[in-house]
Amino acid sequence: MWIGWSTLKVILGNMVLPELLDRYLARAAFDAQETRVPVAPGRRDNLMAPVHQLHRTRGSFGSEATDRAITAPGVAARLAPVIAGGALFFCLGLLVRSGTVRLPRFIRKAY
């Protein structure tokens, strides 16, 4: 199930331009997950063992979280990109046929 707008953007973006998205995330995502605020020296973490006292649903980035999400059932999530792509190519075909848009020269030579 795709939950949330950011998930929808990432999945659809990965379908359309996977390399571009990978390069962007490699450049921006790592630094965006860190802060310049140092942690307390004696703070426990869950790197090697569970920490039972620190259960919480909101943390340092809790102000960015929301209680709502956009969801789409699996069938709609699979069909929406196909229908949108088909509509896009249909409209592009109409524009090319009407002469509003010209195809690149290397494509026109093939026809």
DSSP file (Angstrom, degrees, kcal/mol; ACC not computed):
  #  RESIDUE AA STRUCTURE BP1 BP2  ACC     N-H-->O    O-->H-N    N-H-->O    O-->H-N    TCO  KAPPA ALPHA  PHI   PSI    X-CA   Y-CA   Z-CA
    1    1 A M              0   0    0      0, 0.0     2,-0.6     0, 0.0    70,-0.0   0.000 360.0 360.0 360.0 131.5    0.0    0.0    0.0
    2    2 A W  E     -A   72   0A   0     70,-0.6    70,-0.6     6,-0.0     2,-0.5  -0.773 360.0-170.3 -86.1 120.0    1.3    3.4   -0.9
    3    3 A I  E     +A   71   0A   0     -2,-0.6     4,-0.4    68,-0.1    68,-0.2  -0.954  43.7   5.7-118.9 122.3    0.9    5.7    2.1
    4    4 A G  S  > S-     0   0    0     66,-1.7     4,-1.9    -2,-0.5     5,-0.1   0.169  79.0 -89.4  93.8 152.4    1.5    9.4    1.9
    5    5 A W  H  > S+     0   0    0      1,-0.2     4,-2.5     2,-0.2     5,-0.2   0.873 122.8  55.1 -64.1 -40.3    2.2   12.0   -0.7
    6    6 A S  H  > S+     0   0    0      1,-0.2     4,-2.2     2,-0.2    -1,-0.2   0.888 107.6  50.2 -64.7 -37.1    6.0   11.6   -0.4
    7    7 A T  H  > S+     0   0    0     -4,-0.4     4,-2.6     2,-0.2     5,-0.2   0.923 110.1  50.4 -64.2 -43.9    5.7    7.8   -1.0
    8    8 A L  H  X S+     0   0    0     -4,-1.9     4,-2.4     1,-0.2     5,-0.3   0.917 111.2  48.5 -60.0 -44.9    3.6    8.5   -4.1
    9    9 A K  H  X S+     0   0    0     -4,-2.5     4,-2.4     1,-0.2    -1,-0.2   0.908 113.0  47.5 -62.9 -42.2    6.1   11.0   -5.5
   10   10 A V  H  X S+     0   0    0     -4,-2.2     4,-2.2     2,-0.2    -2,-0.2   0.928 114.3  45.2 -67.1 -45.2    9.1    8.6   -4.9
   11   11 A I  H  X S+     0   0    0     -4,-2.6     4,-1.4     2,-0.2    -2,-0.2   0.941 118.1  42.0 -66.3 -47.5    7.4    5.6   -6.5
   12   12 A L  H  X S+     0   0    0     -4,-2.4     4,-1.7    -5,-0.2    -1,-0.2   0.894 114.8  51.9 -67.6 -38.4    6.1    7.4   -9.5
   13   13 A G  H  X S+     0   0    0     -4,-2.4     4,-3.0    -5,-0.3     8,-0.2   0.882 108.0  52.0 -62.8 -37.9    9.4    9.3   -9.9
   14   14 A N  H  < S+     0   0    0     -4,-2.2    -1,-0.2     1,-0.2    -2,-0.2   0.804 107.9  52.5 -69.3 -28.7   11.3    6.1   -9.8
   15   15 A M  H  < S+     0   0    0     -4,-1.4    -1,-0.2     2,-0.2    -2,-0.2   0.865 120.6  32.3 -70.6 -35.7    9.1    4.7  -12.5
   16   16 A V  H  < S+     0   0    0     -4,-1.7    -2,-0.2     1,-0.2    -3,-0.2   0.927 138.4   8.6 -89.7 -51.2    9.8    7.7  -14.8
   17   17 A L     X  +     0   0    0     -4,-3.0     4,-2.1    -5,-0.2     5,-0.2  -0.591  65.5 163.2-133.8  71.1   13.3    8.8  -14.0
   18   18 A P  H  > S+     0   0    0      0, 0.0     4,-2.3     0, 0.0     5,-0.2   0.890  76.9  49.0 -62.9 -40.8   15.1    6.3  -11.7
   19   19 A E  H  > S+     0   0    0      2,-0.2     4,-2.4     1,-0.2     5,-0.2   0.922 111.2  49.6 -65.6 -42.7   18.6    7.5  -12.3
   20   20 A L  H  > S+     0   0    0      1,-0.2     4,-2.4     2,-0.2    -1,-0.2   0.916 112.2  48.3 -61.9 -43.1   17.8   11.1  -11.7
   21   21 A L  H  X S+     0   0    0     -4,-2.1     4,-2.8    -8,-0.2     5,-0.2   0.907 110.3  51.4 -64.9 -41.7   16.0   10.3   -8.5
   22   22 A D  H  X S+     0   0    0     -4,-2.3     4,-2.3     1,-0.2    -1,-0.2   0.913 111.1  47.9 -61.5 -42.5   18.9    8.1   -7.3
   23   23 A R  H  X S+     0   0    0     -4,-2.4     4,-1.6     2,-0.2    -2,-0.2   0.918 112.5  49.0 -64.8 -42.3   21.4   10.9   -7.9
   24   24 A Y  H  X S+     0   0    0     -4,-2.4     4,-2.9     1,-0.2     5,-0.4   0.940 112.6  47.0 -61.6 -47.8   19.2   13.5   -6.1
   25   25 A L  H  X>S+     0   0    0     -4,-2.8     4,-1.5     1,-0.2     5,-0.8   0.881 109.8  53.3 -65.0 -37.4   18.7   11.2   -3.1
   26   26 A A  H  <5S+     0   0    0     -4,-2.3    -1,-0.2    -5,-0.2    -2,-0.2   0.856 116.7  40.0 -63.3 -33.8   22.4   10.5   -2.9
   27   27 A R  H  <5S+     0   0    0     -4,-1.6     4,-0.2    -5,-0.2    -2,-0.2   0.866 132.2  18.0 -82.7 -37.9   23.1   14.2   -2.9
   28   28 A A  H  X5S+     0   0    0     -4,-2.9     4,-1.6    -5,-0.2    -3,-0.2   0.794 109.2  65.4-109.8 -33.6   20.3   15.4   -0.6
   29   29 A A  H  X5S+     0   0    0     -4,-1.5     4,-0.9    -5,-0.4    -3,-0.1   0.878  97.2  53.4 -69.5 -40.0   18.8   12.7    1.5
   30   30 A F  H >4<S+     0   0    0     -5,-0.8     3,-1.0     1,-0.2     4,-0.2   0.952 113.6  41.9 -61.6 -50.5   21.7   11.8    3.7
   31   31 A D  H >4 S+     0   0    0      1,-0.2     3,-1.3    -4,-0.2    -1,-0.2   0.821 107.9  62.2 -66.5 -30.4   22.4   15.3    4.9
   32   32 A A  H 3< S+     0   0    0     -4,-1.6    -1,-0.2     1,-0.3    -2,-0.2   0.692  98.3  57.6 -70.3 -17.4   18.6   16.0    5.3
   33   33 A Q  T << S+     0   0    0     -3,-1.0     2,-0.3    -4,-0.9    -1,-0.3   0.469  99.5  71.4 -91.3  -1.6   18.4   13.2    8.0
   34   34 A E    <   -     0   0    0     -3,-1.3     2,-0.3    -4,-0.2     0, 0.0  -0.775  61.4-157.7-113.8 157.8   21.0   14.8   10.3
   35   35 A T        -     0   0    0     -2,-0.3    -2,-0.0     2,-0.2    -3,-0.0  -0.827  26.6-125.7-123.2 167.9   21.0   17.8   12.5
   36   36 A R  S    S+     0   0    0     -2,-0.3    -1,-0.0     2,-0.1    -2,-0.0   0.418  79.6 107.4 -91.4   0.7   23.9   19.8   13.9
   37   37 A V  S    S-     0   0    0      1,-0.0    -2,-0.2     0, 0.0     2,-0.1  -0.703  70.3-133.2 -82.0 119.7   22.6   19.3   17.4
   38   38 A P        -     0   0    0      0, 0.0     2,-0.2     0, 0.0    -2,-0.1  -0.400  17.7-119.8 -72.2 149.9   24.9   16.9   19.3
   39   39 A V        -     0   0    0      1,-0.1     0, 0.0    -2,-0.1     0, 0.0  -0.493  39.0 -86.7 -83.6 159.2   23.3   14.1   21.3
   40   40 A A    >   -     0   0    0     -2,-0.2     3,-1.6     1,-0.1    -1,-0.1  -0.396  37.5-123.1 -64.1 141.1   23.8   13.8   25.0
   41   41 A P  T 3  S+     0   0    0      0, 0.0    -1,-0.1     0, 0.0    -2,-0.1   0.828 108.6  42.4 -58.5 -34.7   27.0   11.8   25.8
   42   42 A G  T 3  S+     0   0    0      2,-0.0     2,-0.1     0, 0.0    -2,-0.1   0.296  82.5 134.4 -96.7  10.9   25.3    9.1   27.9
   43   43 A R    <   -     0   0    0     -3,-1.6     2,-0.2     1,-0.1    -4,-0.0  -0.372  51.0-133.7 -66.3 132.9   22.2    8.7   25.6
   44   44 A R        -     0   0    0     -2,-0.1     2,-0.3     2,-0.0    -1,-0.1  -0.563  26.3-176.0 -82.2 149.9   21.2    5.1   25.0
   45   45 A D        -     0   0    0     -2,-0.2     4,-0.4     5,-0.1     3,-0.3  -0.861  35.1-115.1-137.7 175.6   20.4    4.0   21.5
   46   46 A N  S    S+     0   0    0     -2,-0.3     5,-0.0     1,-0.2    -2,-0.0  -0.025  77.0 111.3-104.7  31.2   19.1    0.9   19.7
   47   47 A L  S    S+     0   0    0      1,-0.1    -1,-0.2     3,-0.1    -3,-0.0   0.929  97.6   9.9 -69.2 -45.0   22.2    0.2   17.6
   48   48 A M  S    S+     0   0    0     -3,-0.3    -1,-0.1     1,-0.3    -2,-0.1   0.664 137.0  12.0-109.3 -22.2   23.2   -3.0   19.5
   49   49 A A  S    S-     0   0    0     -4,-0.4    -1,-0.3     0, 0.0    -4,-0.0  -0.988  86.2 -87.0-153.1 154.4   20.2   -3.7   21.8
   50   50 A P        -     0   0    0      0, 0.0     2,-0.6     0, 0.0    -5,-0.1  -0.294  31.0-142.9 -63.2 148.5   16.6   -2.5   22.2
   51   51 A V        -     0   0    0      1,-0.1     3,-0.3    -7,-0.1    -5,-0.1  -0.961  16.6-176.1-113.4 113.3   16.0    0.6   24.3
   52   52 A H  S >  S+     0   0    0     -2,-0.6     3,-0.6     1,-0.2    -1,-0.1   0.722  73.7  58.9 -86.3 -22.0   12.7    0.1   26.2
   53   53 A Q  T 3  S+     0   0    0      1,-0.2    -1,-0.2     0, 0.0    -2,-0.0   0.655  94.8  64.1 -83.1 -15.0   12.4    3.4   27.9
   54   54 A L  T 3   +     0   0    0     -3,-0.3     2,-0.3     2,-0.0    -1,-0.2   0.030  62.0 145.7-103.4  28.2   12.4    5.6   24.8
   55   55 A H    <   +     0   0    0     -3,-0.6     2,-0.3     2,-0.0    -3,-0.0  -0.493  22.2 137.2 -67.7 126.3    9.2    4.5   23.1
   56   56 A R        -     0   0    0     -2,-0.3     3,-0.1     1,-0.1    -2,-0.0  -0.977  51.6-143.4-162.9 158.4    7.6    7.5   21.4
   57   57 A T  S    S+     0   0    0     -2,-0.3     2,-0.4     1,-0.1    -1,-0.1   0.588  87.9  55.9-103.1 -13.4    5.9    8.3   18.1
   58   58 A R        +     0   0    0      2,-0.0     2,-0.1     5,-0.0    -1,-0.1  -0.968  62.3 158.7-121.8 136.6    7.4   11.8   17.8
   59   59 A G    >   -     0   0    0     -2,-0.4     3,-1.5    -3,-0.1     4,-0.2  -0.256  62.8 -43.0-127.6-144.0   11.1   12.6   17.8
   60   60 A S  T 3  S+     0   0    0      1,-0.3     3,-0.3     2,-0.1    -2,-0.0   0.798 139.4  40.6 -62.4 -30.0   13.3   15.4   16.6
   61   61 A F  T >  S+     0   0    0      1,-0.2     3,-1.7     2,-0.1     4,-0.4   0.105  78.6 116.3-107.1  21.5   11.4   15.7   13.3
   62   62 A G  G X   +     0   0    0     -3,-1.5     3,-1.2     1,-0.3    -1,-0.2   0.771  66.0  66.2 -61.3 -28.0    7.9   15.2   14.8
   63   63 A S  G 3  S+     0   0    0     -3,-0.3    -1,-0.3     1,-0.2    -2,-0.1   0.711  98.9  54.0 -68.3 -17.4    6.9   18.7   13.7
   64   64 A E  G <  S+     0   0    0     -3,-1.7    -1,-0.2     2,-0.1    -2,-0.2   0.568  91.4  95.1 -90.3  -9.9    7.2   17.6   10.0
   65   65 A A    <   -     0   0    0     -3,-1.2     2,-0.3    -4,-0.4    -7,-0.0  -0.467  58.0-159.5 -81.7 153.0    4.8   14.6   10.6
   66   66 A T        -     0   0    0      2,-0.2    -2,-0.1    -2,-0.1    -3,-0.0  -0.861  23.9-135.0-126.8 164.6    1.1   14.7    9.8
   67   67 A D  S    S+     0   0    0     -2,-0.3     2,-0.3     2,-0.0    -2,-0.0   0.360  84.6  72.5 -98.1   3.4   -1.9   12.6   10.9
   68   68 A R        -     0   0    0      2,-0.0     2,-0.3     0, 0.0    -2,-0.2  -0.843  57.2-175.9-118.7 155.1   -3.3   12.3    7.3
   69   69 A A        -     0   0    0     -2,-0.3     2,-0.5   -65,-0.1   -66,-0.0  -0.996  26.5-125.3-149.0 147.5   -2.2   10.3    4.3
   70   70 A I        -     0   0    0     -2,-0.3   -66,-1.7     2,-0.0     2,-0.3  -0.826  37.1-177.5 -89.3 126.5   -3.2    9.9    0.7
   71   71 A T  E     -A    3   0A   0     -2,-0.5   -68,-0.1   -68,-0.2   -66,-0.0  -0.912  14.5-171.0-125.6 154.8   -3.8    6.2   -0.1
   72   72 A A  E     -A    2   0A   0    -70,-0.6   -70,-0.6    -2,-0.3    -2,-0.0  -0.994  29.8-112.8-141.4 135.4   -4.7    4.3   -3.2
   73   73 A P     >  -     0   0    0      0, 0.0     4,-2.6     0, 0.0     5,-0.2  -0.272  37.8-103.8 -64.4 158.8   -5.7    0.7   -3.5
   74   74 A G  H  > S+     0   0    0      1,-0.2     4,-1.8     2,-0.2     5,-0.2   0.850 118.8  51.3 -54.0 -43.1   -3.3   -1.6   -5.4
   75   75 A V  H  > S+     0   0    0      1,-0.2     4,-2.4     2,-0.2    -1,-0.2   0.933 113.4  44.5 -63.3 -45.5   -5.3   -1.8   -8.6
   76   76 A A  H  > S+     0   0    0      1,-0.2     4,-2.6     2,-0.2    -2,-0.2   0.884 110.8  54.8 -65.9 -37.9   -5.6    2.0   -8.8
   77   77 A A  H  < S+     0   0    0     -4,-2.6    -1,-0.2     1,-0.2    -2,-0.2   0.840 114.0  41.3 -65.6 -32.2   -2.0    2.5   -8.0
   78   78 A R  H  X S+     0   0    0     -4,-1.8     4,-0.7    -5,-0.2    -2,-0.2   0.843 119.6  42.9 -82.5 -34.9   -1.0    0.2  -10.8
   79   79 A L  H  X S+     0   0    0     -4,-2.4     4,-2.9    -5,-0.2     5,-0.3   0.822  99.1  70.7 -82.7 -31.5   -3.5    1.5  -13.4
   80   80 A A  H  X S+     0   0    0     -4,-2.6     4,-2.7     1,-0.2     5,-0.2   0.908 100.3  45.2 -56.4 -48.3   -3.1    5.2  -12.7
   81   81 A P  H  > S+     0   0    0      0, 0.0     4,-2.4     0, 0.0    -1,-0.2   0.877 114.5  50.0 -64.4 -34.5    0.4    5.6  -14.2
   82   82 A V  H  X S+     0   0    0     -4,-0.7     4,-2.4     2,-0.2    -2,-0.2   0.932 114.0  43.8 -67.4 -45.4   -0.6    3.4  -17.3
   83   83 A I  H  X S+     0   0    0     -4,-2.9     4,-2.5     2,-0.2     5,-0.2   0.919 114.9  49.1 -66.0 -43.5   -3.7    5.5  -17.9
   84   84 A A  H  X S+     0   0    0     -4,-2.7     4,-2.3    -5,-0.3    -2,-0.2   0.910 112.6  48.1 -62.9 -42.0   -1.9    8.8  -17.4
   85   85 A G  H  X S+     0   0    0     -4,-2.4     4,-2.5    -5,-0.2     5,-0.2   0.907 111.9  49.7 -64.9 -41.6    0.9    7.7  -19.7
   86   86 A G  H  X S+     0   0    0     -4,-2.4     4,-2.2     1,-0.2    -2,-0.2   0.915 111.7  48.3 -62.7 -43.1   -1.6    6.6  -22.4
   87   87 A A  H  X S+     0   0    0     -4,-2.5     4,-2.5     2,-0.2    -2,-0.2   0.895 110.7  51.9 -64.1 -39.7   -3.4    9.9  -22.2
   88   88 A L  H  X S+     0   0    0     -4,-2.3     4,-2.4     1,-0.2    -2,-0.2   0.937 112.3  44.3 -62.4 -47.4   -0.2   11.8  -22.4
   89   89 A F  H  X S+     0   0    0     -4,-2.5     4,-2.4     2,-0.2    -1,-0.2   0.851 112.0  53.6 -67.9 -33.3    0.9   10.0  -25.6
   90   90 A F  H  X S+     0   0    0     -4,-2.2     4,-2.1    -5,-0.2    -2,-0.2   0.941 111.4  45.1 -64.0 -46.6   -2.6   10.3  -27.1
   91   91 A C  H  X S+     0   0    0     -4,-2.5     4,-2.3     2,-0.2    -2,-0.2   0.896 112.3  51.8 -64.6 -40.0   -2.5   14.1  -26.5
   92   92 A L  H  X S+     0   0    0     -4,-2.4     4,-2.4     1,-0.2    -1,-0.2   0.908 108.5  51.8 -62.4 -41.6    1.0   14.3  -27.9
   93   93 A G  H  X S+     0   0    0     -4,-2.4     4,-2.5     1,-0.2    -2,-0.2   0.895 109.0  50.2 -61.2 -40.4   -0.1   12.4  -31.0
   94   94 A L  H  X S+     0   0    0     -4,-2.1     4,-2.2     2,-0.2     6,-0.2   0.907 111.0  49.0 -64.3 -41.1   -3.0   14.8  -31.5
   95   95 A L  H  X>S+     0   0    0     -4,-2.3     6,-1.5     2,-0.2     5,-1.2   0.897 112.5  47.6 -65.8 -39.7   -0.6   17.8  -31.2
   96   96 A V  H ><5S+     0   0    0     -4,-2.4     3,-0.7     1,-0.2    -2,-0.2   0.921 112.4  49.5 -66.6 -43.2    1.9   16.2  -33.7
   97   97 A R  H 3<5S+     0   0    0     -4,-2.5    -2,-0.2     1,-0.2    -1,-0.2   0.878 109.2  51.5 -64.8 -37.4   -0.9   15.4  -36.2
   98   98 A S  H 3<5S-     0   0    0     -4,-2.2    -1,-0.2    -5,-0.2    -2,-0.2   0.643 113.1-118.6 -75.6 -12.4   -2.3   18.9  -36.0
   99   99 A G  T <<5S+     0   0    0     -3,-0.7    -3,-0.2    -4,-0.7    -2,-0.1   0.450  83.9 117.0  90.0   0.8    1.1   20.4  -36.7
  100  100 A T  S   <S+     0   0    0     -5,-1.2     2,-0.4    -6,-0.2    -4,-0.2   0.867  80.9  34.4 -67.3 -36.3    1.3   22.3  -33.4
  101  101 A V  S    S-     0   0    0     -6,-1.5     2,-0.4    -9,-0.1    -2,-0.3  -0.969  78.1-147.9-121.9 134.8    4.3   20.2  -32.4
  102  102 A R        -     0   0    0     -2,-0.4     3,-0.1    -3,-0.1    -6,-0.1  -0.840  17.8-124.0-103.2 139.9    7.0   19.0  -34.7
  103  103 A L        -     0   0    0     -2,-0.4     5,-0.1     1,-0.1    -1,-0.0  -0.439  40.2 -90.4 -72.7 152.3    8.8   15.7  -34.2
  104  104 A P    >>  -     0   0    0      0, 0.0     4,-2.1     0, 0.0     3,-1.0  -0.262  39.4-110.3 -59.8 154.1   12.6   15.8  -34.0
  105  105 A R  H 3> S+     0   0    0      1,-0.3     4,-2.2     2,-0.2     5,-0.2   0.855 115.1  57.6 -58.1 -40.6   14.4   15.4  -37.3
  106  106 A F  H 3> S+     0   0    0      1,-0.2     4,-0.6     2,-0.2    -1,-0.3   0.795 110.9  44.3 -66.4 -25.2   15.8   11.9  -36.5
  107  107 A I  H <> S+     0   0    0     -3,-1.0     4,-0.8     2,-0.2     3,-0.5   0.870 109.8  54.5 -82.3 -38.7   12.3   10.6  -35.9
  108  108 A R  H >< S+     0   0    0     -4,-2.1     3,-0.7     1,-0.2    -2,-0.2   0.859 103.4  57.3 -62.7 -34.8   10.8   12.3  -39.0
  109  109 A K  H 3< S+     0   0    0     -4,-2.2    -1,-0.2     1,-0.2    -2,-0.2   0.838  99.8  59.1 -64.8 -31.5   13.4   10.6  -41.2
  110  110 A A  H 3<        0   0    0     -4,-0.6    -1,-0.2    -3,-0.5    -2,-0.2   0.775 360.0 360.0 -69.1 -24.8   12.2    7.2  -39.9
  111  111 A Y    <<        0   0    0     -4,-0.8    -1,-0.2    -3,-0.7    -2,-0.2   0.407 360.0 360.0-104.2 360.0    8.7    7.8  -41.2
